[in-house]
Amino acid sequence: MRVSRLGCLNKMGNFKAFLSTALVFLIFELCLVRCDMTDGNTEHLKRENSLMKPYQGVGSSPSSQWDFWGSTLVTSSYVRLTPDERSKQGSIWNTVPCYLKDWEMHVHFKVHGSGKKNLHGDGIAVWYTKDKLHPGPVFGNQDQFLGLAIFVDSFRNDLHGMDRSFPYISAMVNNGSVNYDHGKDGRSSELGGCSAEIRNREHDTYLAIRYSKGRLTVMIDVEDKNEWKECIDIGGVRLPTGYFFGASAATGDLSDNHDIISMKLYQLMVEHTPEEENQDWTKIEPSVSLLKSPKDNIDDPTGNFRSTPLTGWKVFLLLLCALLGIVVCGVVGAVVFQKRQERNKRFY
């Protein structure tokens, strides 16, 4: 019986060792998830594609790296795309094309005004497109664009879409053939999105857009917690190089101040296959490969795609659940084993 107890203790010791190893592994995975977005290391900052204080190189001169249009006002503290006035449009665009295959853009912005709840608009957009400085009806920029747009829509146009709250952040990839439907708040072309309280905040509000190896991820930091929160995560996205970054905003019958404080572009150090390296990335047509069409979002207002792969947090939760299941099974097994030993002891 003493030998049996020693065996039981050894098994329990091995189980504890396994549990400790599993916990260390999960903590490591969690750290990888939390560190997924770049911390803003300056060695990866692409200054020629970034807009920062004191906004040197902004203007219409040949040496300028950023140009602006419309109601845009450049100050020493911010770039105001629209004032809190009706029927205004403004934009600012990088004049240097981006040739990075993998990148991450951090946008420090502020939306504020005197309008009360639901009496403000229209919103702000961040662009990565083939053309720049083309005014139009989509938050101050042209419709049927080529490239990527991230919309921060602060006004609800679709009165039937009461399942989501505004402001609402969404993404759209366009090959030049799709119209943005303002009446439906862009649902028919939306790839995904989330609601976010970004208006009249006393603290800083940030948006991060990452494109790497065909994956588009949008994160927000609007709660003054100094941490990113996932908003959009879509695989199968194809974007070319050589396009331009920009930001635009518009007001209609309702208005807001739409300010850009900074736009910082970071290069991501990612390895590609020889085939990918030899491909002419400037010839890629903007597209998204999905099992579910963006038009299906009309009937699926959440904007979620069944074909979207698991994100880091989801993988972590699955691993945690698996570990808990192993722990429960181990505990139950140990109890059953001990009961059997006590029962066998009665026959000695």
Disulfide bonds with the S-S distance in Angstrom:
Cys194-Cys231 2.06
